[in-house]
Structures are given as C-alpha cells and as structure tokens.
Amino acid sequence: MTICMTMKCAAAAAAAGLALAATPAGAAGTSAPGYTTGIPVWAVAPEGLYYLNQTYSGFREVGGVDIRSNYNTFFFFWQTGAKFLGADIGGIAAPTIADISIEGAGSEFGLFNTYFAAQLSWDLGNDLYVGYRLGGYIPQGDTLSLDYGTIEHRVGASYLGDGWNLTGNFMFGTPVGDDRDDFAPNYVIADLTATKKFGKFEIGPVAHFSADVSKPVSWYGKQSQFAIGGLVGYDFGGANLNVKLTRDVYSKNRGFKDTILWTNLSFPLWTPAKAEAPLVVKY
C-alpha cells in the first residue's frame, strides 16, 4: 500500500472518512462515519430554522506518517411546517471547511463538498420517530474537495422518551458524475446513539460502522471499520453542547485506525413567535 504525498491526494486519503481521493490507500465514503451520533436525527422540531456547528478532529498514523484532520461543518436545518404523506418536511444545507496536516508534507486549508438534502420525518407517537432523507454532496474540485458528486439515501429511527436518545441513522452513498474517481466505491454507514439525560447533563455510548459495498476496479480491497466511544453533553437552556470521543476497534484494508474528537453545538436561529422550539437539530 503506497501513500500519495501530494497534498490533495494524501490529505484526502487521510481525511477520516469525509474525503478519500484517488489513491489505493483510501476508500471514498463522502460522509464521515460518526458525524450524526448524539443527534436525534429523525425527531420533529417546531417550525423554524436551526443551526448546528460540528467540529471533527481526527488523528491517525498511515505508514509511519502522522496525519491530523480538522473539519468544521456549518449545518442549517429548516423545519418547514409543511407535510407530505403525513411526514414533516425539512431542508438541509451544510458547507464544510477542512484543515489537513501531514507530517513531512505541510498542511492545507480549504472547502470540502457542500451537502444538501430534504428530509421526511414521521411522528409515530410515544416519542418514536422514523424518517427518510434524500441528499448528497455537490462536486467542487477545490484542493480538499472531490471533483465528483455523491447521492446519499438515509433512513432510521429516533426514540426520545424518558430522557433517552436512542437513534439509528443508516446511510447509503453512490458517487456519481463524469469525474467520479476510479477508487470511489458505493458505501454504507451506520451511526448509533444510546444516551440518557440526567437533568441538564447527557451521557452515553456512541458507535459507528462503515463499509464499501462495491469494487470500482477488480483488484480493489473493500474497506470497512467499526468505532466505539462515549458522549457527554450539557443543555445550557439557549444552546445544547455535546462532546464525543471515538476510537476504531476494527479496521480492514485501511492501514490505520482513527481516533476522533467531536463537538456538536446547536441552537435555534428563528422560530415563529408562538413556538417554543426544543434544541433538536438533525444532521
């Protein structure tokens, strides 16, 4: 397994699952496994515009080279108040900036591919929600972004009774476009959350799994990983903050294991005057 030491190739190949570009050293899952853990993705918030700031700091060693990746996602969620087939409709836009540092190759700062989506969430009663989201990443071709796009389907459920957040979010991605990379397989990601609130505090385990489900070329070795970790959160009354730490316990055909520190800070930007909006933002 070789390491491409040009900044675009090596940085993307080490970017902790957000962007793994044209190199045998990396798969091409566009979403980062684990990003949605800790978030009640499928719950229905009151009508309004919500903001979630997500940070990601990843640490890995590839072939004896230390690589650090930092991502900051500016996530906007609009709960429209409209319904379709009994489901509440939401809209999403999420630009991301990246900062990659590679031992011996310097660092690079730039944009990652912007994410857009539409979401349907069904309230089944008794604090149980299920949903479906159709979205994807637009091609951008900047230093740290991908030249091709990705279509992504997401399905899952959230249970929020008695202070629990039990959420499963399952993603199925397909890279598309004339510039699709030869090492960009279709992929599946599962983000899992089981946290409990105690007053203003929240604590519990999180986990994420990802795997390639296609082989772009015959000799390609499908990659997969599984990580576990924990979450600690606090409700400030006007904003909600949680911090997560995860570590890969299984890694196949990747040549490394990730350690990732995450933060999620969410709050409403606008709600109708009569609505008392909970801090539910869903990425």
C-alpha positions, 0 to 999 in steps of 0.5 A: 500500500503506497501513500500519495504525498501530494497534498490533495491526494494524501490529505484526502486519503487521510481525511477520516472518512469525509474525503478519500481521493484517488489513491489505493490507500483510501476508500471514498465514503463522502460522509464521515462515519460518526458525524450524526451520533448524539443527534436525534436525527429523525425527531420533529422540531417546531417550525423554524430554522436551526443551526448546528456547528460540528467540529471533527478532529481526527488523528491517525498514523498511515505508514509511519506518517502522522496525519491530523484532520480538522473539519468544521461543518456549518449545518442549517436545518429548516423545519418547514411546517409543511407535510407530505404523506403525513411526514414533516418536511425539512431542508438541509444545507451544510458547507464544510471547511477542512484543515489537513496536516501531514507530517513531512508534507505541510498542511492545507486549508480549504472547502470540502463538498457542500451537502444538501438534502430534504428530509421526511420525518414521521411522528409515530407517537410515544416519542418514536420517530422514523424518517427518510432523507434524500441528499448528497454532496455537490462536486467542487474540485477545490484542493480538499474537495472531490471533483465528483458528486455523491447521492446519499439515501438515509433512513432510521429511527429516533426514540426520545422518551424518558430522557433517552436518545436512542437513534439509528441513522443508516446511510447509503452513498453512490458517487456519481458524475463524469469525474467520479474517481476510479477508487470511489466505491458505493458505501454504507454507514451506520451511526448509533446513539444510546444516551440518557439525560440526567437533568441538564447533563447527557451521557452515553455510548456512541458507535459507528460502522462503515463499509464499501459495498462495491469494487470500482476496479477488480483488484480493489480491497473493500474497506470497512471499520467499526468505532466505539466511544462515549458522549457527554453533553450539557443543555445550557437552556439557549444552546445544547453542547455535546462532546464525543470521543471515538476510537476504531476497534476494527479496521480492514484494508485501511492501514490505520485506525482513527481516533476522533474528537467531536463537538456538536453545538446547536441552537435555534436561529428563528422560530415563529413567535408562538413556538417554543422550539426544543434544541433538536437539530438533525444532521 
